[in-house]
Amino acid sequence: MLYLILYLQRRDFGDMTNKSDVLQKIAEAEMVLIGVGEEFDDVRNLKKESTYETGKENLFRSGLGWLLPAYQKLCRERMEDKTYKALCGLAGLVEKKNYFVVATTVNDIVRQVPWREGRLVTPCGGSAVKQCANCCEEGLTPVEPDDIDRLKKLLQEEREKEAFIADVLGRCPRCNAPLILNNVYAENYDEKGYLTQWEQYTRWLQGTLNRRLLILELGVGLQFPSVIRWPFEKVAFFNQKSEFYRVNEKLYQLSDKLKEKGTSISENAIDWLQILC
Ligand SMILES: [Zn+2]
């Protein structure tokens, strides 16, 4: 019992120290670079539903991985979602700062957060936009409310999905291939969906050189390391005035190069933001 009390006390103390440190660093920073990673898909929560994993495996086995963000969204409707509140809290904390957010989560919630206009890029897509399965030049169109109803129905059906998937989101007017959701799990992912924002991000990033830059890498795993994890490490390493925070439940370790200027926090990023905000 005594050990437990000591452990809890130490933990609380640790959280509080982190909290005031981070708030101080935000106040001091000229620019803030934020990475919102896969932990914001909130798979930890989704897995509480016993059928989640099987449903996900079935999608990928049927070549319908692009349905994953819609499937996750449907499962989330039945549970408490903490991601939106956590991210809105963060947006509030950096409100007056010059910041940019790069997100690898496919949770559409990240796009509903009131970030400053034009300061978010989502290179992995989600379930809000449709593309041609052949990735032809026809381009992208928004998912309409009717599409959402049909997707829900499709995901709730028990029978084989391939047979009637073709028309669930309509057909491409140019090549007549089925329309699918525009995200990284599509076999021919149409990257036009985020390229303009990506260019804006790289321009912003060039302006961070020699500025007091705070880097918050939150819940970013190793699923897409070349989008956030490795480039953020590189920016932290080369910018002498940068501070780097890595928050992750499991993959919180820092490389030797970053040990001196980085802080590693072994917490789930959603939980950590709830303490911080
Ligand atoms: Zn097409």
Residues whose N, C-alpha, C, O or C-beta is under 5 A from the ligand:
A	BS01	ZN	C132 N134 C136 E138 C172 R174 C175 N176 A177
